[in-house]
Amino acid sequence: MGVTTFVEPSGTAAALLLLGRGSDAASERGVDCPGDLPAPSDPNLVERARAAKAKLGERVFVLGHHYQRDEVIQFADVTGDSFKLARDAAARPDAEFIVFCGVHFMAESADILTTDAQRVILPDLAAGCSMADMAGIAQVESAWDTLEEIGAAGSTVPVTYMNSTAAIKGFVGRHDGVVCTSSNAKRALDWAFERGQRVLFLPDQHLGRNTAVLELGLTADECVLYDPHKPGGGLTAQQLGEAKMILWRGHCSVHGRFTKSCVDEVRMRVPGVNVLVHPECRYDVVTAADYVGSTEYIIRTIEAAPAGSSWAVGTELNLVRRLANAHPDKEITFLDRTVCYCSTMNRIDLPHLVWSLEELVAGRVVNQITVDPDTARYARAALDRMLALPAR
């Protein structure tokens, strides 16, 4: 079988921003590094990162999320999705510094699960998550107040996706709810419905809807969409009271851009293609796909696929490109024909990684992520409930 060349999606005017090499003062938090950030053009960046990591030795443990760029992932001690990486960090209690090459909520989870003696570092504090930011703690508390006013809070169990802030995980923990991942969302919802009449699902409407309708068998009418920018979420008391799933109006900016037309177009362009997507995609995309699953599921599916098979993958572009390079005996293409990086994940670049490692070598702890003890305690309770979910 010949080698397949991965074709990069076409660029857009926002390409530099998406790659983390530009900035938008109107929409991004300004973050200044307390020191000199190496220039991206520095030809010695790789060697500097290698040298700093070697000097730190066992004191540092570098985590690399699957969506991270290759120039950074090469220095990761372990790779994985957000929860796997947080657990990997917790399994290394002797590592003084956890350098998390991911986004803010992931570093928060690592801080929650690691010991007080460990310090979690996020190389660029601007590496946030648009989905997590779509569910602010004040908004969620206001939604809960609405449920209490109509007498529905006592029969509602909150469930939050891992891709949420520590404050939201803490809220869910305080209200006897549970955290879920894209791999165990069905088990988390089964657990929740054993304890209440309805679920408040945060913050990803698509994962919630896809799991409830396609895996639990709920109808679309039993799911309502709560818009935090409208009074009462834009819903009546009757709609809230009768709903089985109250879906928060949030979504992943990467997976949310895939459309049914992307699936139709790739099927016309690549005969016999298998369409493989993440459950954060829209409902019509998921129902049009051949395979649906978490990031780890996507990786395993491609690894197990026969040589010569064709795949269109609907997830973040860095991962799809890495899969294509690792499996040249298969035709792997990106589901969308235009660029689709996780813009905030790509804020973590080689200059920021070098800077954070060299600062640690110099004895300066920068960009430490800490979660206050009260929030961490309740968030840990919600995470522990997830870990205690029954096996499939």
C-alpha positions as CSV (number, residue, x, y, z in Angstrom):
1,M,0.0,0.0,0.0
2,G,1.4,3.4,-1.0
3,V,2.0,6.2,1.4
4,T,-0.9,8.6,1.7
5,T,0.0,12.3,1.9
6,F,-2.2,14.3,4.4
7,V,-3.6,17.4,2.7
8,E,-3.8,20.4,5.0
9,P,-7.1,22.2,5.1
10,S,-7.1,25.6,3.5
11,G,-6.1,28.6,5.6
12,T,-8.3,31.5,6.5
13,A,-7.7,35.1,7.5
14,A,-7.7,34.0,11.1
15,A,-5.1,31.3,10.7
16,L,-2.3,33.1,12.6
17,L,-4.7,33.8,15.5
18,L,-5.9,30.2,15.5
19,L,-2.3,29.0,15.6
20,G,-1.6,31.2,18.6
21,R,0.7,33.4,16.6
22,G,-1.4,36.5,16.6
23,S,-3.7,38.2,19.1
24,D,-7.1,39.9,19.2
25,A,-7.1,42.6,21.9
26,A,-10.9,42.8,21.7
27,S,-11.5,39.2,22.6
28,E,-8.5,37.8,24.5
29,R,-7.1,38.3,27.9
30,G,-3.8,40.1,27.8
31,V,-1.1,38.1,29.5
32,D,2.4,39.4,30.0
33,C,5.2,37.0,30.8
34,P,7.3,38.3,33.8
35,G,10.5,37.9,31.8
36,D,11.7,37.6,28.3
37,L,9.6,35.3,26.1
38,P,11.8,33.6,23.5
39,A,11.2,34.7,20.0
40,P,9.4,32.0,17.9
41,S,12.2,32.4,15.3
42,D,14.9,31.4,17.9
43,P,16.6,28.4,16.2
44,N,17.7,27.1,19.6
45,L,14.2,26.7,21.1
46,V,14.2,22.9,20.9
47,E,17.6,22.6,22.4
48,R,16.7,25.1,25.2
49,A,13.6,23.1,26.1
50,R,15.5,19.9,26.1
51,A,18.2,21.4,28.3
52,A,15.8,22.9,30.8
53,K,13.8,19.7,31.1
54,A,17.0,17.8,31.7
55,K,18.2,20.1,34.4
56,L,14.8,19.8,36.2
57,G,14.9,16.0,35.9
58,E,12.4,14.1,38.0
59,R,11.2,17.4,39.6
60,V,9.1,18.2,36.5
61,F,6.4,16.2,34.8
62,V,5.1,17.5,31.4
63,L,1.6,16.7,30.3
64,G,0.6,17.1,26.6
65,H,-3.0,17.1,25.5
66,H,-3.9,15.3,22.3
67,Y,-4.8,18.6,20.6
68,Q,-1.5,20.2,21.4
69,R,0.9,21.1,18.5
70,D,3.7,18.8,17.6
71,E,6.5,21.2,18.6
72,V,5.2,21.0,22.2
73,I,4.0,17.4,22.3
74,Q,7.5,16.1,21.7
75,F,8.4,17.2,25.2
76,A,5.5,15.6,26.9
77,D,6.2,12.8,29.4
78,V,2.6,11.5,28.8
79,T,-0.1,12.4,26.3
80,G,-3.9,12.0,26.6
81,D,-7.2,13.7,27.1
82,S,-7.9,16.1,30.0
83,F,-8.9,13.6,32.7
84,K,-6.3,11.0,31.8
85,L,-3.6,13.6,32.1
86,A,-4.9,14.9,35.5
87,R,-4.9,11.3,36.8
88,D,-1.4,10.8,35.4
89,A,-0.2,13.8,37.3
90,A,-1.8,12.5,40.5
91,A,0.1,9.3,40.0
92,R,3.4,11.1,40.1
93,P,3.4,12.6,43.6
94,D,7.2,13.0,43.6
95,A,7.1,15.4,40.7
96,E,7.4,18.9,42.2
97,F,6.2,20.7,39.1
98,I,3.4,19.6,36.8
99,V,3.7,21.6,33.5
100,F,0.3,21.2,31.8
101,C,0.4,21.8,28.0
102,G,-3.4,22.1,27.7
103,V,-5.9,24.7,28.7
104,H,-7.0,26.3,32.0
105,F,-9.7,24.0,33.2
106,M,-7.4,21.0,32.7
107,A,-4.7,22.5,34.8
108,E,-7.3,23.2,37.5
109,S,-8.3,19.5,37.5
110,A,-4.7,18.6,37.9
111,D,-4.4,20.9,40.9
112,I,-7.5,19.4,42.4
113,L,-6.2,15.8,42.0
114,T,-2.5,16.4,43.0
115,T,-1.0,16.9,46.4
116,D,-0.5,20.3,48.1
117,A,3.2,20.0,47.7
118,Q,2.9,19.9,43.9
119,R,2.6,23.0,41.8
120,V,0.7,23.0,38.5
121,I,2.0,25.3,35.8
122,L,0.1,26.5,32.7
123,P,2.7,27.9,30.2
124,D,0.3,30.6,28.9
125,L,-2.5,31.8,31.1
126,A,-4.4,32.8,27.9
127,A,-4.9,29.2,27.1
128,G,-8.6,29.0,28.2
129,C,-11.5,27.1,26.9
130,S,-14.5,28.8,25.2
131,M,-16.8,26.0,26.2
132,A,-15.9,26.2,29.8
133,D,-16.3,29.9,29.7
134,M,-19.8,29.6,28.4
135,A,-21.0,28.4,31.9
136,G,-20.0,31.0,34.5
137,I,-20.6,30.2,38.1
138,A,-22.9,33.2,38.6
139,Q,-25.0,32.1,35.6
140,V,-25.3,28.5,36.8
141,E,-26.2,29.6,40.4
142,S,-28.9,31.8,38.9
143,A,-30.2,28.9,36.9
144,W,-30.4,26.8,40.0
145,D,-32.2,29.6,41.8
146,T,-34.8,29.5,39.0
147,L,-35.2,25.7,39.5
148,E,-35.6,26.3,43.2
149,E,-38.3,29.0,42.6
150,I,-40.4,26.5,40.6
151,G,-39.9,23.7,43.0
152,A,-37.8,21.6,40.6
153,A,-34.3,21.8,42.1
154,G,-34.9,19.0,44.6
155,S,-35.6,16.6,41.8
156,T,-32.8,17.8,39.5
157,V,-29.3,16.3,39.5
158,P,-26.5,18.5,38.0
159,V,-24.0,16.7,35.7
160,T,-21.0,18.6,34.3
161,Y,-18.7,17.6,31.5
162,M,-15.0,17.5,32.4
163,N,-14.6,20.5,30.1
164,S,-15.8,23.0,32.8
165,T,-14.2,25.3,35.3
166,A,-13.3,24.2,38.8
167,A,-16.1,26.5,40.1
168,I,-18.7,24.6,38.1
169,K,-17.3,21.2,39.2
170,G,-17.5,22.5,42.8
171,F,-21.1,23.7,42.3
172,V,-22.0,20.2,41.0
173,G,-20.3,18.6,43.9
174,R,-22.1,20.8,46.5
175,H,-25.4,19.8,44.9
176,D,-24.7,16.0,44.9
177,G,-24.0,15.8,41.2
178,V,-21.3,14.2,39.2
179,V,-18.6,15.0,36.6
180,C,-18.5,13.0,33.3
181,T,-16.2,12.6,30.3
182,S,-17.2,11.9,26.7
183,S,-16.5,8.2,27.4
184,N,-18.7,7.8,30.4
185,A,-21.5,10.3,29.8
186,K,-24.1,7.6,29.5
187,R,-23.1,6.0,32.8
188,A,-23.1,9.4,34.5
189,L,-26.6,10.1,33.2
190,D,-27.9,6.7,34.2
191,W,-26.5,7.4,37.7
192,A,-28.2,10.8,37.8
193,F,-31.6,9.5,36.7
194,E,-31.5,6.9,39.4
195,R,-31.4,9.9,41.8
196,G,-33.6,12.5,40.2
197,Q,-36.3,13.2,37.7
198,R,-34.2,15.5,35.5
199,V,-30.6,16.5,34.8
200,L,-29.1,19.9,34.4
201,F,-26.3,19.1,32.0
202,L,-23.3,21.5,31.8
203,P,-21.8,23.1,29.7
204,D,-21.9,21.2,26.4
205,Q,-25.4,21.0,24.9
206,H,-24.3,18.6,22.1
207,L,-22.7,15.9,24.3
208,G,-25.7,16.1,26.5
209,R,-28.2,15.8,23.7
210,N,-26.3,13.2,21.8
211,T,-26.0,11.0,24.9
212,A,-29.6,11.5,26.1
213,V,-31.3,10.9,22.7
214,L,-28.9,8.4,21.0
215,E,-27.8,6.3,24.0
216,L,-30.6,6.7,26.6
217,G,-33.5,6.8,24.2
218,L,-35.0,10.1,25.3
219,T,-36.9,12.1,22.8
220,A,-35.8,15.5,21.5
221,D,-38.9,17.0,23.2
222,E,-37.7,15.8,26.6
223,C,-34.6,17.9,26.2
224,V,-34.8,21.7,26.6
225,L,-32.1,24.3,25.9
226,Y,-31.3,26.7,28.8
227,D,-29.9,30.0,27.5
228,P,-28.2,31.8,30.4
229,H,-28.5,35.2,28.6
230,K,-32.3,35.1,28.7
231,P,-34.6,35.4,31.8
232,G,-35.4,32.0,33.1
233,G,-33.1,30.5,30.4
234,G,-35.8,31.4,27.8
235,L,-38.0,28.7,29.1
236,T,-41.3,28.6,31.0
237,A,-41.7,27.0,34.4
238,Q,-43.7,24.2,32.7
239,Q,-41.0,23.5,30.2
240,L,-38.4,23.3,32.9
241,G,-40.6,21.2,35.2
242,E,-41.5,18.7,32.4
243,A,-38.0,18.4,30.9
244,K,-35.9,15.3,31.5
245,M,-32.7,17.0,30.2
246,I,-32.0,20.7,30.8
247,L,-29.1,21.3,28.4
248,W,-26.9,24.3,29.0
249,R,-26.4,26.5,25.9
250,G,-22.7,25.8,25.5
251,H,-20.6,24.1,22.8
252,C,-17.1,23.4,21.7
253,S,-15.9,26.0,19.2
254,V,-13.9,23.4,17.3
255,H,-16.4,20.5,17.1
256,G,-19.4,22.9,16.8
257,R,-18.2,24.1,13.4
258,F,-18.6,20.7,11.7
259,T,-21.9,20.5,9.8
260,K,-23.9,17.9,8.0
261,S,-22.7,19.4,4.7
262,C,-19.1,18.6,5.7
263,V,-20.2,14.9,6.0
264,D,-22.1,15.0,2.7
265,E,-19.2,16.7,0.9
266,V,-16.5,14.2,2.1
267,R,-18.7,11.3,1.1
268,M,-18.9,12.6,-2.4
269,R,-15.2,13.4,-2.5
270,V,-13.9,10.2,-1.0
271,P,-15.7,7.0,-2.1
272,G,-16.2,4.5,0.7
273,V,-14.9,6.9,3.4
274,N,-15.7,6.2,7.1
275,V,-16.8,9.3,9.0
276,L,-15.5,9.3,12.6
277,V,-16.5,12.2,14.9
278,H,-16.4,13.3,18.5
279,P,-19.7,13.4,20.4
280,E,-19.2,17.2,21.0
281,C,-20.3,17.6,17.4
282,R,-23.9,18.6,16.5
283,Y,-26.7,16.1,16.6
284,D,-27.1,16.0,12.8
285,V,-23.4,15.5,12.3
286,V,-23.3,12.6,14.8
287,T,-26.3,10.9,13.3
288,A,-24.8,11.2,9.8
289,A,-21.4,9.8,10.9
290,D,-20.4,6.1,10.9
291,Y,-18.5,6.1,14.2
292,V,-18.8,8.4,17.2
293,G,-16.6,8.5,20.3
294,S,-14.2,10.2,22.6
295,T,-10.7,11.3,21.6
296,E,-9.3,8.0,22.9
297,Y,-11.9,6.1,21.0
298,I,-11.0,8.0,17.8
299,I,-7.3,7.1,18.3
300,R,-8.1,3.5,18.9
301,T,-10.4,3.2,16.0
302,I,-7.8,4.6,13.6
303,E,-5.1,2.3,15.0
304,A,-7.3,-0.8,14.5
305,A,-8.5,0.2,11.0
306,P,-7.3,-2.0,8.2
307,A,-4.7,-0.8,5.8
308,G,-6.1,0.9,2.7
309,S,-9.3,2.2,4.6
310,S,-10.4,5.8,4.2
311,W,-11.3,8.0,7.2
312,A,-12.7,11.5,7.6
313,V,-12.2,12.6,11.2
314,G,-14.2,15.3,12.9
315,T,-12.1,16.6,15.7
316,E,-9.2,19.0,16.3
317,L,-6.8,19.4,13.4
318,N,-3.5,18.8,15.3
319,L,-4.7,15.3,16.3
320,V,-6.0,14.5,12.9
321,R,-2.7,15.4,11.3
322,R,-0.8,13.4,13.9
323,L,-3.0,10.4,13.2
324,A,-2.4,10.7,9.4
325,N,1.3,10.9,9.8
326,A,1.3,7.9,12.2
327,H,-0.8,5.8,9.8
328,P,0.4,6.4,6.2
329,D,-1.1,3.1,5.1
330,K,-4.6,4.6,5.6
331,E,-6.2,7.6,3.9
332,I,-7.0,10.0,6.7
333,T,-8.6,13.4,6.0
334,F,-10.0,16.2,8.0
335,L,-13.8,16.4,8.0
336,D,-13.8,20.1,7.3
337,R,-11.9,21.5,4.3
338,T,-10.9,24.7,6.2
339,V,-8.5,25.1,9.2
340,C,-10.0,24.1,12.6
341,Y,-7.4,24.3,15.4
342,C,-8.3,24.8,19.0
343,S,-7.2,28.4,19.2
344,T,-6.7,28.6,22.9
345,M,-4.9,25.2,23.1
346,N,-2.5,26.6,20.5
347,R,-1.6,29.5,22.8
348,I,0.7,26.9,24.3
349,D,3.6,27.1,21.9
350,L,7.3,26.3,22.1
351,P,8.4,29.8,23.3
352,H,6.0,29.7,26.2
353,L,7.0,26.1,27.1
354,V,10.7,27.1,27.0
355,W,10.1,30.2,29.1
356,S,8.2,28.3,31.8
357,L,10.8,25.5,32.0
358,E,13.7,28.0,32.2
359,E,11.9,30.0,34.9
360,L,11.6,26.9,37.0
361,V,15.3,26.1,36.5
362,A,16.0,29.6,37.8
363,G,13.9,28.9,40.9
364,R,10.9,31.1,39.8
365,V,7.5,29.4,39.7
366,V,5.4,31.1,37.0
367,N,1.7,30.8,36.0
368,Q,0.8,28.5,38.8
369,I,-2.8,27.3,38.8
370,T,-4.4,27.0,42.2
371,V,-8.0,26.1,43.2
372,D,-9.2,27.4,46.5
373,P,-9.6,24.6,49.1
374,D,-13.4,24.8,49.4
375,T,-14.0,24.6,45.7
376,A,-11.4,21.9,45.4
377,R,-13.1,19.8,48.1
378,Y,-16.5,19.8,46.4
379,A,-15.1,19.4,42.9
380,R,-13.1,16.4,44.1
381,A,-16.3,14.9,45.5
382,A,-18.0,15.2,42.1
383,L,-14.9,13.7,40.4
384,D,-14.8,10.9,43.0
385,R,-18.5,10.1,42.2
386,M,-17.5,9.8,38.6
387,L,-14.6,7.4,39.5
388,A,-17.1,5.3,41.4
389,L,-19.6,4.9,38.5
390,P,-20.3,1.2,37.8
391,A,-18.4,-0.4,34.9
392,R,-20.1,-0.7,31.6
